[in-house]
Amino acid sequence: MNRRLAIALAVALGLGAIANGLFMLISPANWYFAVPGVTTTGSFNQHFLRDIGLIFLLVGIAMLTGAARPATRVTLWSLAALWLGGHALFHFWEVAVGICGTGALLQDFPAVTLPAILTAVLALWAWRDAAGGSRRSHPVEDPRAAQ
């Protein structure tokens, strides 16, 4: 993946997570009723929604910070991917145990599963990029060069 594309994707995911987190923090009831499918997963709980809003805010900040500071990228994007991946798996579990129907997976895909996949791809790219960077900055000496 091209570095410019990776950074742009990280910024887009970060801004999306921040927007979602702020919406959850500022107006949890409006968020609860605005997001398709949420009302079918349980009753409204303002405290719980604001807790999750804080997590989305932190995920967004991690993505933006990683985009701006390459030295933090692997750690921050990996942590964001772990939470978003766990969140997506939790949605699959809800279907598996019958809390939601299988249609929920399709409905949730753009806002839950896709960001988890994209963030995981970015974290893996950051790992590879960092490893490639360390190889470039510490080249293995060619024994023939000394001759």
Contacts in CASP RR format, 6 or more apart in sequence:
PFRMAT RR
TARGET T0000
AUTHOR 0000-0000-0000
METHOD contacts of the structure
MODEL  1
MNRRLAIALAVALGLGAIANGLFMLISPANWYFAVPGVTTTGSFNQHFLR
DIGLIFLLVGIAMLTGAARPATRVTLWSLAALWLGGHALFHFWEVAVGIC
GTGALLQDFPAVTLPAILTAVLALWAWRDAAGGSRRSHPVEDPRAAQ
1 121 0 8 1.000
1 125 0 8 1.000
3 129 0 8 1.000
6 122 0 8 1.000
6 125 0 8 1.000
6 126 0 8 1.000
6 129 0 8 1.000
7 67 0 8 1.000
9 118 0 8 1.000
9 122 0 8 1.000
10 63 0 8 1.000
10 64 0 8 1.000
10 66 0 8 1.000
10 67 0 8 1.000
10 77 0 8 1.000
10 122 0 8 1.000
11 63 0 8 1.000
11 64 0 8 1.000
11 67 0 8 1.000
13 60 0 8 1.000
13 63 0 8 1.000
13 115 0 8 1.000
13 118 0 8 1.000
13 119 0 8 1.000
13 122 0 8 1.000
14 59 0 8 1.000
14 60 0 8 1.000
14 61 0 8 1.000
14 62 0 8 1.000
14 63 0 8 1.000
14 64 0 8 1.000
15 60 0 8 1.000
15 64 0 8 1.000
16 60 0 8 1.000
17 56 0 8 1.000
17 57 0 8 1.000
17 59 0 8 1.000
17 60 0 8 1.000
17 63 0 8 1.000
17 80 0 8 1.000
17 115 0 8 1.000
18 56 0 8 1.000
18 57 0 8 1.000
18 60 0 8 1.000
18 61 0 8 1.000
18 64 0 8 1.000
20 53 0 8 1.000
20 56 0 8 1.000
20 111 0 8 1.000
21 52 0 8 1.000
21 53 0 8 1.000
21 54 0 8 1.000
21 56 0 8 1.000
21 57 0 8 1.000
22 53 0 8 1.000
22 57 0 8 1.000
23 30 0 8 1.000
23 31 0 8 1.000
23 34 0 8 1.000
24 31 0 8 1.000
24 49 0 8 1.000
24 50 0 8 1.000
24 52 0 8 1.000
24 53 0 8 1.000
24 56 0 8 1.000
25 50 0 8 1.000
25 53 0 8 1.000
25 54 0 8 1.000
25 57 0 8 1.000
28 44 0 8 1.000
28 46 0 8 1.000
28 49 0 8 1.000
28 50 0 8 1.000
29 44 0 8 1.000
29 46 0 8 1.000
31 38 0 8 1.000
31 49 0 8 1.000
32 38 0 8 1.000
32 39 0 8 1.000
32 44 0 8 1.000
32 49 0 8 1.000
33 39 0 8 1.000
35 111 0 8 1.000
36 107 0 8 1.000
37 104 0 8 1.000
37 107 0 8 1.000
37 108 0 8 1.000
40 100 0 8 1.000
40 104 0 8 1.000
41 94 0 8 1.000
41 99 0 8 1.000
41 100 0 8 1.000
41 104 0 8 1.000
55 83 0 8 1.000
59 80 0 8 1.000
59 83 0 8 1.000
59 84 0 8 1.000
60 80 0 8 1.000
62 76 0 8 1.000
62 77 0 8 1.000
62 79 0 8 1.000
62 80 0 8 1.000
63 76 0 8 1.000
63 77 0 8 1.000
63 80 0 8 1.000
63 119 0 8 1.000
63 122 0 8 1.000
65 72 0 8 1.000
65 76 0 8 1.000
66 72 0 8 1.000
66 73 0 8 1.000
66 76 0 8 1.000
66 77 0 8 1.000
67 73 0 8 1.000
70 130 0 8 1.000
73 126 0 8 1.000
73 129 0 8 1.000
73 130 0 8 1.000
74 123 0 8 1.000
74 126 0 8 1.000
74 127 0 8 1.000
74 130 0 8 1.000
77 119 0 8 1.000
77 122 0 8 1.000
77 123 0 8 1.000
77 126 0 8 1.000
78 123 0 8 1.000
78 126 0 8 1.000
78 127 0 8 1.000
80 119 0 8 1.000
80 123 0 8 1.000
81 116 0 8 1.000
81 119 0 8 1.000
81 120 0 8 1.000
81 122 0 8 1.000
81 123 0 8 1.000
84 115 0 8 1.000
84 116 0 8 1.000
84 119 0 8 1.000
84 120 0 8 1.000
85 116 0 8 1.000
85 119 0 8 1.000
85 120 0 8 1.000
86 116 0 8 1.000
87 112 0 8 1.000
87 116 0 8 1.000
88 108 0 8 1.000
88 112 0 8 1.000
88 113 0 8 1.000
88 116 0 8 1.000
88 117 0 8 1.000
91 100 0 8 1.000
91 104 0 8 1.000
91 105 0 8 1.000
91 108 0 8 1.000
91 112 0 8 1.000
91 113 0 8 1.000
92 105 0 8 1.000
94 100 0 8 1.000
94 104 0 8 1.000
95 101 0 8 1.000
95 102 0 8 1.000
95 103 0 8 1.000
95 104 0 8 1.000
95 105 0 8 1.000
105 113 0 8 1.000
END
